[in-house]
Amino acid sequence: MVTSNSKSYFKTVEASHRTYTKAIRKARTRQGIMNLYWRHKRQHEQLLKKHLRDEMAAINQLKKKIK
């Protein structure tokens, strides 16, 4: 099920990947590339955590309506 929340999440992830790939192309050192990767990974994990928290809140609201 794709909700407006999911669409927002996917747009944010897409924007994150765009900036990440641009930065990777401009990186000049191996350490610079690794730093970009770790920063991107941390951002991705935060986005996913927020997305799943929002989805769980929506599920709980639906469950309350059924009771």
CHARMM internal coordinates of N, CA and C (Angstrom, degrees):
IC EDIT
DIST 1 N 1 CA 1.4486
DIST 1 CA 1 C 1.5315
ANGL 1 N 1 CA 1 C 108.30
DIST 1 C 2 N 1.2949
ANGL 1 CA 1 C 2 N 116.59
DIHE 1 N 1 CA 1 C 2 N 122.71
DIST 2 N 2 CA 1.4577
ANGL 1 C 2 N 2 CA 121.60
DIHE 1 CA 1 C 2 N 2 CA 179.24
DIST 2 CA 2 C 1.5177
ANGL 2 N 2 CA 2 C 108.39
DIHE 1 C 2 N 2 CA 2 C -102.10
DIST 2 C 3 N 1.3223
ANGL 2 CA 2 C 3 N 114.95
DIHE 2 N 2 CA 2 C 3 N 116.30
DIST 3 N 3 CA 1.4582
ANGL 2 C 3 N 3 CA 120.96
DIHE 2 CA 2 C 3 N 3 CA 179.33
DIST 3 CA 3 C 1.5185
ANGL 3 N 3 CA 3 C 109.09
DIHE 2 C 3 N 3 CA 3 C -105.45
DIST 3 C 4 N 1.3144
ANGL 3 CA 3 C 4 N 115.78
DIHE 3 N 3 CA 3 C 4 N 176.07
DIST 4 N 4 CA 1.4657
ANGL 3 C 4 N 4 CA 118.87
DIHE 3 CA 3 C 4 N 4 CA 177.09
DIST 4 CA 4 C 1.5244
ANGL 4 N 4 CA 4 C 109.97
DIHE 3 C 4 N 4 CA 4 C -63.99
DIST 4 C 5 N 1.3218
ANGL 4 CA 4 C 5 N 116.39
DIHE 4 N 4 CA 4 C 5 N -32.02
DIST 5 N 5 CA 1.4607
ANGL 4 C 5 N 5 CA 120.80
DIHE 4 CA 4 C 5 N 5 CA 176.68
DIST 5 CA 5 C 1.5235
ANGL 5 N 5 CA 5 C 110.25
DIHE 4 C 5 N 5 CA 5 C -63.66
DIST 5 C 6 N 1.3275
ANGL 5 CA 5 C 6 N 116.81
DIHE 5 N 5 CA 5 C 6 N -41.01
DIST 6 N 6 CA 1.4647
ANGL 5 C 6 N 6 CA 121.30
DIHE 5 CA 5 C 6 N 6 CA 179.16
DIST 6 CA 6 C 1.5234
ANGL 6 N 6 CA 6 C 110.70
DIHE 5 C 6 N 6 CA 6 C -66.16
DIST 6 C 7 N 1.3169
ANGL 6 CA 6 C 7 N 116.09
DIHE 6 N 6 CA 6 C 7 N -41.13
DIST 7 N 7 CA 1.4670
ANGL 6 C 7 N 7 CA 119.90
DIHE 6 CA 6 C 7 N 7 CA 179.68
DIST 7 CA 7 C 1.5224
ANGL 7 N 7 CA 7 C 109.91
DIHE 6 C 7 N 7 CA 7 C -61.91
DIST 7 C 8 N 1.3258
ANGL 7 CA 7 C 8 N 116.26
DIHE 7 N 7 CA 7 C 8 N -42.49
DIST 8 N 8 CA 1.4570
ANGL 7 C 8 N 8 CA 120.86
DIHE 7 CA 7 C 8 N 8 CA 178.32
DIST 8 CA 8 C 1.5232
ANGL 8 N 8 CA 8 C 110.43
DIHE 7 C 8 N 8 CA 8 C -62.21
DIST 8 C 9 N 1.3170
ANGL 8 CA 8 C 9 N 116.79
DIHE 8 N 8 CA 8 C 9 N -41.80
DIST 9 N 9 CA 1.4674
ANGL 8 C 9 N 9 CA 121.61
DIHE 8 CA 8 C 9 N 9 CA 178.79
DIST 9 CA 9 C 1.5225
ANGL 9 N 9 CA 9 C 110.45
DIHE 8 C 9 N 9 CA 9 C -61.63
DIST 9 C 10 N 1.3269
ANGL 9 CA 9 C 10 N 116.64
DIHE 9 N 9 CA 9 C 10 N -47.12
DIST 10 N 10 CA 1.4575
ANGL 9 C 10 N 10 CA 120.17
DIHE 9 CA 9 C 10 N 10 CA -178.25
DIST 10 CA 10 C 1.5261
ANGL 10 N 10 CA 10 C 111.65
DIHE 9 C 10 N 10 CA 10 C -64.65
DIST 10 C 11 N 1.3290
ANGL 10 CA 10 C 11 N 116.95
DIHE 10 N 10 CA 10 C 11 N -38.13
DIST 11 N 11 CA 1.4624
ANGL 10 C 11 N 11 CA 120.23
DIHE 10 CA 10 C 11 N 11 CA 177.80
DIST 11 CA 11 C 1.5251
ANGL 11 N 11 CA 11 C 110.11
DIHE 10 C 11 N 11 CA 11 C -64.30
DIST 11 C 12 N 1.3144
ANGL 11 CA 11 C 12 N 116.92
DIHE 11 N 11 CA 11 C 12 N -41.46
DIST 12 N 12 CA 1.4602
ANGL 11 C 12 N 12 CA 121.15
DIHE 11 CA 11 C 12 N 12 CA 179.61
DIST 12 CA 12 C 1.5251
ANGL 12 N 12 CA 12 C 110.90
DIHE 11 C 12 N 12 CA 12 C -64.96
DIST 12 C 13 N 1.3195
ANGL 12 CA 12 C 13 N 116.70
DIHE 12 N 12 CA 12 C 13 N -42.34
DIST 13 N 13 CA 1.4657
ANGL 12 C 13 N 13 CA 120.79
DIHE 12 CA 12 C 13 N 13 CA 178.58
DIST 13 CA 13 C 1.5242
ANGL 13 N 13 CA 13 C 110.07
DIHE 12 C 13 N 13 CA 13 C -64.25
DIST 13 C 14 N 1.3102
ANGL 13 CA 13 C 14 N 116.32
DIHE 13 N 13 CA 13 C 14 N -42.49
DIST 14 N 14 CA 1.4654
ANGL 13 C 14 N 14 CA 120.18
DIHE 13 CA 13 C 14 N 14 CA 179.15
DIST 14 CA 14 C 1.5255
ANGL 14 N 14 CA 14 C 110.89
DIHE 13 C 14 N 14 CA 14 C -61.17
DIST 14 C 15 N 1.3117
ANGL 14 CA 14 C 15 N 117.15
DIHE 14 N 14 CA 14 C 15 N -43.58
DIST 15 N 15 CA 1.4671
ANGL 14 C 15 N 15 CA 120.92
DIHE 14 CA 14 C 15 N 15 CA 178.35
DIST 15 CA 15 C 1.5204
ANGL 15 N 15 CA 15 C 110.61
DIHE 14 C 15 N 15 CA 15 C -63.66
DIST 15 C 16 N 1.3141
ANGL 15 CA 15 C 16 N 116.31
DIHE 15 N 15 CA 15 C 16 N -39.73
DIST 16 N 16 CA 1.4574
ANGL 15 C 16 N 16 CA 120.99
DIHE 15 CA 15 C 16 N 16 CA 178.27
DIST 16 CA 16 C 1.5237
ANGL 16 N 16 CA 16 C 110.87
DIHE 15 C 16 N 16 CA 16 C -61.93
DIST 16 C 17 N 1.3143
ANGL 16 CA 16 C 17 N 116.89
DIHE 16 N 16 CA 16 C 17 N -43.56
DIST 17 N 17 CA 1.4610
ANGL 16 C 17 N 17 CA 121.02
DIHE 16 CA 16 C 17 N 17 CA 179.79
DIST 17 CA 17 C 1.5245
ANGL 17 N 17 CA 17 C 111.67
DIHE 16 C 17 N 17 CA 17 C -66.56
DIST 17 C 18 N 1.3197
ANGL 17 CA 17 C 18 N 116.03
DIHE 17 N 17 CA 17 C 18 N -36.95
DIST 18 N 18 CA 1.4711
ANGL 17 C 18 N 18 CA 118.93
DIHE 17 CA 17 C 18 N 18 CA 177.99
DIST 18 CA 18 C 1.5270
ANGL 18 N 18 CA 18 C 110.96
DIHE 17 C 18 N 18 CA 18 C -61.86
DIST 18 C 19 N 1.3256
ANGL 18 CA 18 C 19 N 116.98
DIHE 18 N 18 CA 18 C 19 N -48.44
DIST 19 N 19 CA 1.4637
ANGL 18 C 19 N 19 CA 119.73
DIHE 18 CA 18 C 19 N 19 CA -179.78
DIST 19 CA 19 C 1.5222
ANGL 19 N 19 CA 19 C 110.95
DIHE 18 C 19 N 19 CA 19 C -65.73
DIST 19 C 20 N 1.3212
ANGL 19 CA 19 C 20 N 116.63
DIHE 19 N 19 CA 19 C 20 N -35.92
DIST 20 N 20 CA 1.4673
ANGL 19 C 20 N 20 CA 121.03
DIHE 19 CA 19 C 20 N 20 CA 179.00
DIST 20 CA 20 C 1.5294
ANGL 20 N 20 CA 20 C 110.98
DIHE 19 C 20 N 20 CA 20 C -64.04
DIST 20 C 21 N 1.3253
ANGL 20 CA 20 C 21 N 117.48
DIHE 20 N 20 CA 20 C 21 N -46.40
DIST 21 N 21 CA 1.4644
ANGL 20 C 21 N 21 CA 119.37
DIHE 20 CA 20 C 21 N 21 CA -178.56
DIST 21 CA 21 C 1.5309
ANGL 21 N 21 CA 21 C 111.27
DIHE 20 C 21 N 21 CA 21 C -67.55
DIST 21 C 22 N 1.3265
ANGL 21 CA 21 C 22 N 117.37
DIHE 21 N 21 CA 21 C 22 N -35.60
DIST 22 N 22 CA 1.4598
ANGL 21 C 22 N 22 CA 119.78
DIHE 21 CA 21 C 22 N 22 CA 176.22
DIST 22 CA 22 C 1.5208
ANGL 22 N 22 CA 22 C 110.40
DIHE 21 C 22 N 22 CA 22 C -63.75
DIST 22 C 23 N 1.3132
ANGL 22 CA 22 C 23 N 116.21
DIHE 22 N 22 CA 22 C 23 N -43.62
DIST 23 N 23 CA 1.4619
ANGL 22 C 23 N 23 CA 120.44
DIHE 22 CA 22 C 23 N 23 CA -179.15
DIST 23 CA 23 C 1.5265
ANGL 23 N 23 CA 23 C 111.23
DIHE 22 C 23 N 23 CA 23 C -66.62
DIST 23 C 24 N 1.3291
ANGL 23 CA 23 C 24 N 117.31
DIHE 23 N 23 CA 23 C 24 N -37.62
DIST 24 N 24 CA 1.4681
ANGL 23 C 24 N 24 CA 121.24
DIHE 23 CA 23 C 24 N 24 CA 178.67
DIST 24 CA 24 C 1.5310
ANGL 24 N 24 CA 24 C 109.93
DIHE 23 C 24 N 24 CA 24 C -62.02
DIST 24 C 25 N 1.3137
ANGL 24 CA 24 C 25 N 116.81
DIHE 24 N 24 CA 24 C 25 N -41.57
DIST 25 N 25 CA 1.4647
ANGL 24 C 25 N 25 CA 119.86
DIHE 24 CA 24 C 25 N 25 CA -179.84
DIST 25 CA 25 C 1.5236
ANGL 25 N 25 CA 25 C 111.69
DIHE 24 C 25 N 25 CA 25 C -63.47
DIST 25 C 26 N 1.3440
ANGL 25 CA 25 C 26 N 116.52
DIHE 25 N 25 CA 25 C 26 N -31.66
DIST 26 N 26 CA 1.4566
ANGL 25 C 26 N 26 CA 120.69
DIHE 25 CA 25 C 26 N 26 CA -177.67
DIST 26 CA 26 C 1.5245
ANGL 26 N 26 CA 26 C 112.96
DIHE 25 C 26 N 26 CA 26 C -87.63
DIST 26 C 27 N 1.3152
ANGL 26 CA 26 C 27 N 117.78
DIHE 26 N 26 CA 26 C 27 N -12.63
DIST 27 N 27 CA 1.4672
ANGL 26 C 27 N 27 CA 121.24
DIHE 26 CA 26 C 27 N 27 CA -177.39
DIST 27 CA 27 C 1.5260
ANGL 27 N 27 CA 27 C 110.53
DIHE 26 C 27 N 27 CA 27 C -64.02
DIST 27 C 28 N 1.3212
ANGL 27 CA 27 C 28 N 115.25
DIHE 27 N 27 CA 27 C 28 N 142.24
DIST 28 N 28 CA 1.4630
ANGL 27 C 28 N 28 CA 120.25
DIHE 27 CA 27 C 28 N 28 CA -176.45
DIST 28 CA 28 C 1.5227
ANGL 28 N 28 CA 28 C 113.71
DIHE 27 C 28 N 28 CA 28 C -112.82
DIST 28 C 29 N 1.3212
ANGL 28 CA 28 C 29 N 118.32
DIHE 28 N 28 CA 28 C 29 N -16.08
DIST 29 N 29 CA 1.4638
ANGL 28 C 29 N 29 CA 119.98
DIHE 28 CA 28 C 29 N 29 CA -177.66
DIST 29 CA 29 C 1.5201
ANGL 29 N 29 CA 29 C 109.99
DIHE 28 C 29 N 29 CA 29 C -127.64
DIST 29 C 30 N 1.3198
ANGL 29 CA 29 C 30 N 115.34
DIHE 29 N 29 CA 29 C 30 N 161.28
DIST 30 N 30 CA 1.4642
ANGL 29 C 30 N 30 CA 120.21
DIHE 29 CA 29 C 30 N 30 CA 177.18
DIST 30 CA 30 C 1.5299
ANGL 30 N 30 CA 30 C 110.28
DIHE 29 C 30 N 30 CA 30 C -64.30
DIST 30 C 31 N 1.3313
ANGL 30 CA 30 C 31 N 115.47
DIHE 30 N 30 CA 30 C 31 N -41.45
DIST 31 N 31 CA 1.4682
ANGL 30 C 31 N 31 CA 119.18
DIHE 30 CA 30 C 31 N 31 CA -179.96
DIST 31 CA 31 C 1.5236
ANGL 31 N 31 CA 31 C 110.55
DIHE 30 C 31 N 31 CA 31 C -64.97
DIST 31 C 32 N 1.3116
ANGL 31 CA 31 C 32 N 117.02
DIHE 31 N 31 CA 31 C 32 N -37.30
DIST 32 N 32 CA 1.4590
ANGL 31 C 32 N 32 CA 121.06
DIHE 31 CA 31 C 32 N 32 CA 177.28
DIST 32 CA 32 C 1.5173
ANGL 32 N 32 CA 32 C 111.61
DIHE 31 C 32 N 32 CA 32 C -61.97
DIST 32 C 33 N 1.3247
ANGL 32 CA 32 C 33 N 115.89
DIHE 32 N 32 CA 32 C 33 N -40.83
DIST 33 N 33 CA 1.4644
ANGL 32 C 33 N 33 CA 120.57
DIHE 32 CA 32 C 33 N 33 CA 178.38
DIST 33 CA 33 C 1.5227
ANGL 33 N 33 CA 33 C 110.32
DIHE 32 C 33 N 33 CA 33 C -64.67
DIST 33 C 34 N 1.3362
ANGL 33 CA 33 C 34 N 116.40
DIHE 33 N 33 CA 33 C 34 N -43.52
DIST 34 N 34 CA 1.4646
ANGL 33 C 34 N 34 CA 119.82
DIHE 33 CA 33 C 34 N 34 CA -179.94
DIST 34 CA 34 C 1.5237
ANGL 34 N 34 CA 34 C 111.43
DIHE 33 C 34 N 34 CA 34 C -65.41
DIST 34 C 35 N 1.3241
ANGL 34 CA 34 C 35 N 117.04
DIHE 34 N 34 CA 34 C 35 N -39.22
DIST 35 N 35 CA 1.4676
ANGL 34 C 35 N 35 CA 120.15
DIHE 34 CA 34 C 35 N 35 CA 177.74
DIST 35 CA 35 C 1.5268
ANGL 35 N 35 CA 35 C 110.80
DIHE 34 C 35 N 35 CA 35 C -62.56
DIST 35 C 36 N 1.3279
ANGL 35 CA 35 C 36 N 115.92
DIHE 35 N 35 CA 35 C 36 N -41.25
DIST 36 N 36 CA 1.4676
ANGL 35 C 36 N 36 CA 119.71
DIHE 35 CA 35 C 36 N 36 CA 176.80
DIST 36 CA 36 C 1.5172
ANGL 36 N 36 CA 36 C 110.93
DIHE 35 C 36 N 36 CA 36 C -61.92
DIST 36 C 37 N 1.3234
ANGL 36 CA 36 C 37 N 116.38
DIHE 36 N 36 CA 36 C 37 N -42.91
DIST 37 N 37 CA 1.4642
ANGL 36 C 37 N 37 CA 120.35
DIHE 36 CA 36 C 37 N 37 CA 179.75
DIST 37 CA 37 C 1.5278
ANGL 37 N 37 CA 37 C 111.13
DIHE 36 C 37 N 37 CA 37 C -61.30
DIST 37 C 38 N 1.3275
ANGL 37 CA 37 C 38 N 117.08
DIHE 37 N 37 CA 37 C 38 N -47.93
DIST 38 N 38 CA 1.4768
ANGL 37 C 38 N 38 CA 119.82
DIHE 37 CA 37 C 38 N 38 CA -177.31
DIST 38 CA 38 C 1.5279
ANGL 38 N 38 CA 38 C 110.82
DIHE 37 C 38 N 38 CA 38 C -64.32
DIST 38 C 39 N 1.3208
ANGL 38 CA 38 C 39 N 116.87
DIHE 38 N 38 CA 38 C 39 N -38.64
DIST 39 N 39 CA 1.4626
ANGL 38 C 39 N 39 CA 120.45
DIHE 38 CA 38 C 39 N 39 CA 178.27
DIST 39 CA 39 C 1.5267
ANGL 39 N 39 CA 39 C 109.96
DIHE 38 C 39 N 39 CA 39 C -65.25
DIST 39 C 40 N 1.3335
ANGL 39 CA 39 C 40 N 116.26
DIHE 39 N 39 CA 39 C 40 N -42.74
DIST 40 N 40 CA 1.4737
ANGL 39 C 40 N 40 CA 121.68
DIHE 39 CA 39 C 40 N 40 CA 179.28
DIST 40 CA 40 C 1.5285
ANGL 40 N 40 CA 40 C 110.19
DIHE 39 C 40 N 40 CA 40 C -64.22
DIST 40 C 41 N 1.3163
ANGL 40 CA 40 C 41 N 116.78
DIHE 40 N 40 CA 40 C 41 N -42.64
DIST 41 N 41 CA 1.4599
ANGL 40 C 41 N 41 CA 121.11
DIHE 40 CA 40 C 41 N 41 CA -179.76
DIST 41 CA 41 C 1.5310
ANGL 41 N 41 CA 41 C 110.63
DIHE 40 C 41 N 41 CA 41 C -62.19
DIST 41 C 42 N 1.3264
ANGL 41 CA 41 C 42 N 116.24
DIHE 41 N 41 CA 41 C 42 N -45.17
DIST 42 N 42 CA 1.4690
ANGL 41 C 42 N 42 CA 120.71
DIHE 41 CA 41 C 42 N 42 CA 179.05
DIST 42 CA 42 C 1.5253
ANGL 42 N 42 CA 42 C 110.54
DIHE 41 C 42 N 42 CA 42 C -61.10
DIST 42 C 43 N 1.3222
ANGL 42 CA 42 C 43 N 116.81
DIHE 42 N 42 CA 42 C 43 N -43.41
DIST 43 N 43 CA 1.4679
ANGL 42 C 43 N 43 CA 120.94
DIHE 42 CA 42 C 43 N 43 CA 178.96
DIST 43 CA 43 C 1.5282
ANGL 43 N 43 CA 43 C 110.39
DIHE 42 C 43 N 43 CA 43 C -63.11
DIST 43 C 44 N 1.3056
ANGL 43 CA 43 C 44 N 116.69
DIHE 43 N 43 CA 43 C 44 N -42.51
DIST 44 N 44 CA 1.4620
ANGL 43 C 44 N 44 CA 121.78
DIHE 43 CA 43 C 44 N 44 CA 179.79
DIST 44 CA 44 C 1.5303
ANGL 44 N 44 CA 44 C 110.33
DIHE 43 C 44 N 44 CA 44 C -61.62
DIST 44 C 45 N 1.3146
ANGL 44 CA 44 C 45 N 116.64
DIHE 44 N 44 CA 44 C 45 N -45.04
DIST 45 N 45 CA 1.4670
ANGL 44 C 45 N 45 CA 120.54
DIHE 44 CA 44 C 45 N 45 CA -179.71
DIST 45 CA 45 C 1.5245
ANGL 45 N 45 CA 45 C 111.32
DIHE 44 C 45 N 45 CA 45 C -62.66
DIST 45 C 46 N 1.3332
ANGL 45 CA 45 C 46 N 116.77
DIHE 45 N 45 CA 45 C 46 N -39.88
DIST 46 N 46 CA 1.4638
ANGL 45 C 46 N 46 CA 120.19
DIHE 45 CA 45 C 46 N 46 CA 178.17
DIST 46 CA 46 C 1.5201
ANGL 46 N 46 CA 46 C 111.36
DIHE 45 C 46 N 46 CA 46 C -65.20
DIST 46 C 47 N 1.3286
ANGL 46 CA 46 C 47 N 116.38
DIHE 46 N 46 CA 46 C 47 N -42.50
DIST 47 N 47 CA 1.4695
ANGL 46 C 47 N 47 CA 120.27
DIHE 46 CA 46 C 47 N 47 CA 178.65
DIST 47 CA 47 C 1.5274
ANGL 47 N 47 CA 47 C 111.22
DIHE 46 C 47 N 47 CA 47 C -62.29
DIST 47 C 48 N 1.3251
ANGL 47 CA 47 C 48 N 116.40
DIHE 47 N 47 CA 47 C 48 N -44.59
DIST 48 N 48 CA 1.4566
ANGL 47 C 48 N 48 CA 120.30
DIHE 47 CA 47 C 48 N 48 CA -179.55
DIST 48 CA 48 C 1.5242
ANGL 48 N 48 CA 48 C 110.95
DIHE 47 C 48 N 48 CA 48 C -64.80
DIST 48 C 49 N 1.3187
ANGL 48 CA 48 C 49 N 117.02
DIHE 48 N 48 CA 48 C 49 N -42.01
DIST 49 N 49 CA 1.4630
ANGL 48 C 49 N 49 CA 121.11
DIHE 48 CA 48 C 49 N 49 CA 179.74
DIST 49 CA 49 C 1.5310
ANGL 49 N 49 CA 49 C 110.36
DIHE 48 C 49 N 49 CA 49 C -60.74
DIST 49 C 50 N 1.3343
ANGL 49 CA 49 C 50 N 116.66
DIHE 49 N 49 CA 49 C 50 N -44.49
DIST 50 N 50 CA 1.4701
ANGL 49 C 50 N 50 CA 120.95
DIHE 49 CA 49 C 50 N 50 CA 179.21
DIST 50 CA 50 C 1.5311
ANGL 50 N 50 CA 50 C 110.09
DIHE 49 C 50 N 50 CA 50 C -65.14
DIST 50 C 51 N 1.3247
ANGL 50 CA 50 C 51 N 116.37
DIHE 50 N 50 CA 50 C 51 N -42.86
DIST 51 N 51 CA 1.4618
ANGL 50 C 51 N 51 CA 120.88
DIHE 50 CA 50 C 51 N 51 CA -179.09
DIST 51 CA 51 C 1.5304
ANGL 51 N 51 CA 51 C 110.58
DIHE 50 C 51 N 51 CA 51 C -61.01
DIST 51 C 52 N 1.3195
ANGL 51 CA 51 C 52 N 116.71
DIHE 51 N 51 CA 51 C 52 N -46.04
DIST 52 N 52 CA 1.4613
ANGL 51 C 52 N 52 CA 120.09
DIHE 51 CA 51 C 52 N 52 CA -179.10
DIST 52 CA 52 C 1.5324
ANGL 52 N 52 CA 52 C 111.32
DIHE 51 C 52 N 52 CA 52 C -67.11
DIST 52 C 53 N 1.3192
ANGL 52 CA 52 C 53 N 117.07
DIHE 52 N 52 CA 52 C 53 N -35.71
DIST 53 N 53 CA 1.4685
ANGL 52 C 53 N 53 CA 120.78
DIHE 52 CA 52 C 53 N 53 CA 176.85
DIST 53 CA 53 C 1.5318
ANGL 53 N 53 CA 53 C 109.74
DIHE 52 C 53 N 53 CA 53 C -63.52
DIST 53 C 54 N 1.3345
ANGL 53 CA 53 C 54 N 116.74
DIHE 53 N 53 CA 53 C 54 N -43.10
DIST 54 N 54 CA 1.4655
ANGL 53 C 54 N 54 CA 120.91
DIHE 53 CA 53 C 54 N 54 CA 178.58
DIST 54 CA 54 C 1.5298
ANGL 54 N 54 CA 54 C 111.35
DIHE 53 C 54 N 54 CA 54 C -64.28
DIST 54 C 55 N 1.3278
ANGL 54 CA 54 C 55 N 116.59
DIHE 54 N 54 CA 54 C 55 N -40.89
DIST 55 N 55 CA 1.4616
ANGL 54 C 55 N 55 CA 120.09
DIHE 54 CA 54 C 55 N 55 CA 178.89
DIST 55 CA 55 C 1.5286
ANGL 55 N 55 CA 55 C 111.01
DIHE 54 C 55 N 55 CA 55 C -65.08
DIST 55 C 56 N 1.3284
ANGL 55 CA 55 C 56 N 117.29
DIHE 55 N 55 CA 55 C 56 N -39.98
DIST 56 N 56 CA 1.4597
ANGL 55 C 56 N 56 CA 120.30
DIHE 55 CA 55 C 56 N 56 CA 178.98
DIST 56 CA 56 C 1.5257
ANGL 56 N 56 CA 56 C 110.57
DIHE 55 C 56 N 56 CA 56 C -64.83
DIST 56 C 57 N 1.3141
ANGL 56 CA 56 C 57 N 117.60
DIHE 56 N 56 CA 56 C 57 N -37.09
DIST 57 N 57 CA 1.4634
ANGL 56 C 57 N 57 CA 120.90
DIHE 56 CA 56 C 57 N 57 CA 176.93
DIST 57 CA 57 C 1.5320
ANGL 57 N 57 CA 57 C 110.16
DIHE 56 C 57 N 57 CA 57 C -63.79
DIST 57 C 58 N 1.3243
ANGL 57 CA 57 C 58 N 116.95
DIHE 57 N 57 CA 57 C 58 N -41.12
DIST 58 N 58 CA 1.4711
ANGL 57 C 58 N 58 CA 120.73
DIHE 57 CA 57 C 58 N 58 CA 178.50
DIST 58 CA 58 C 1.5264
ANGL 58 N 58 CA 58 C 110.49
DIHE 57 C 58 N 58 CA 58 C -65.25
DIST 58 C 59 N 1.3294
ANGL 58 CA 58 C 59 N 117.07
DIHE 58 N 58 CA 58 C 59 N -40.35
DIST 59 N 59 CA 1.4646
ANGL 58 C 59 N 59 CA 121.34
DIHE 58 CA 58 C 59 N 59 CA 178.34
DIST 59 CA 59 C 1.5243
ANGL 59 N 59 CA 59 C 110.25
DIHE 58 C 59 N 59 CA 59 C -63.00
DIST 59 C 60 N 1.3124
ANGL 59 CA 59 C 60 N 116.18
DIHE 59 N 59 CA 59 C 60 N -43.52
DIST 60 N 60 CA 1.4690
ANGL 59 C 60 N 60 CA 119.59
DIHE 59 CA 59 C 60 N 60 CA -179.75
DIST 60 CA 60 C 1.5204
ANGL 60 N 60 CA 60 C 111.74
DIHE 59 C 60 N 60 CA 60 C -63.97
DIST 60 C 61 N 1.3260
ANGL 60 CA 60 C 61 N 117.31
DIHE 60 N 60 CA 60 C 61 N -35.89
DIST 61 N 61 CA 1.4648
ANGL 60 C 61 N 61 CA 120.05
DIHE 60 CA 60 C 61 N 61 CA 176.70
DIST 61 CA 61 C 1.5229
ANGL 61 N 61 CA 61 C 110.49
DIHE 60 C 61 N 61 CA 61 C -65.35
DIST 61 C 62 N 1.3241
ANGL 61 CA 61 C 62 N 116.99
DIHE 61 N 61 CA 61 C 62 N -41.74
DIST 62 N 62 CA 1.4630
ANGL 61 C 62 N 62 CA 120.32
DIHE 61 CA 61 C 62 N 62 CA 177.98
DIST 62 CA 62 C 1.5251
ANGL 62 N 62 CA 62 C 111.02
DIHE 61 C 62 N 62 CA 62 C -64.14
DIST 62 C 63 N 1.3087
ANGL 62 CA 62 C 63 N 117.17
DIHE 62 N 62 CA 62 C 63 N -39.58
DIST 63 N 63 CA 1.4685
ANGL 62 C 63 N 63 CA 121.19
DIHE 62 CA 62 C 63 N 63 CA 179.48
DIST 63 CA 63 C 1.5305
ANGL 63 N 63 CA 63 C 110.49
DIHE 62 C 63 N 63 CA 63 C -63.57
DIST 63 C 64 N 1.3295
ANGL 63 CA 63 C 64 N 117.12
DIHE 63 N 63 CA 63 C 64 N -38.09
DIST 64 N 64 CA 1.4659
ANGL 63 C 64 N 64 CA 120.60
DIHE 63 CA 63 C 64 N 64 CA 179.36
DIST 64 CA 64 C 1.5266
ANGL 64 N 64 CA 64 C 111.78
DIHE 63 C 64 N 64 CA 64 C -64.89
DIST 64 C 65 N 1.3391
ANGL 64 CA 64 C 65 N 115.88
DIHE 64 N 64 CA 64 C 65 N -34.28
DIST 65 N 65 CA 1.4678
ANGL 64 C 65 N 65 CA 120.07
DIHE 64 CA 64 C 65 N 65 CA 178.92
DIST 65 CA 65 C 1.5050
ANGL 65 N 65 CA 65 C 111.69
DIHE 64 C 65 N 65 CA 65 C -68.30
DIST 65 C 66 N 1.3161
ANGL 65 CA 65 C 66 N 117.23
DIHE 65 N 65 CA 65 C 66 N -32.81
DIST 66 N 66 CA 1.4710
ANGL 65 C 66 N 66 CA 121.78
DIHE 65 CA 65 C 66 N 66 CA -177.39
DIST 66 CA 66 C 1.5288
ANGL 66 N 66 CA 66 C 111.58
DIHE 65 C 66 N 66 CA 66 C -73.24
DIST 66 C 67 N 1.3280
ANGL 66 CA 66 C 67 N 116.74
DIHE 66 N 66 CA 66 C 67 N -35.16
DIST 67 N 67 CA 1.4688
ANGL 66 C 67 N 67 CA 120.30
DIHE 66 CA 66 C 67 N 67 CA -177.74
DIST 67 CA 67 C 1.4604
ANGL 67 N 67 CA 67 C 113.62
DIHE 66 C 67 N 67 CA 67 C -61.94
END
COOR INIT
IC SEED 1 N 1 CA 1 C
IC BUILD
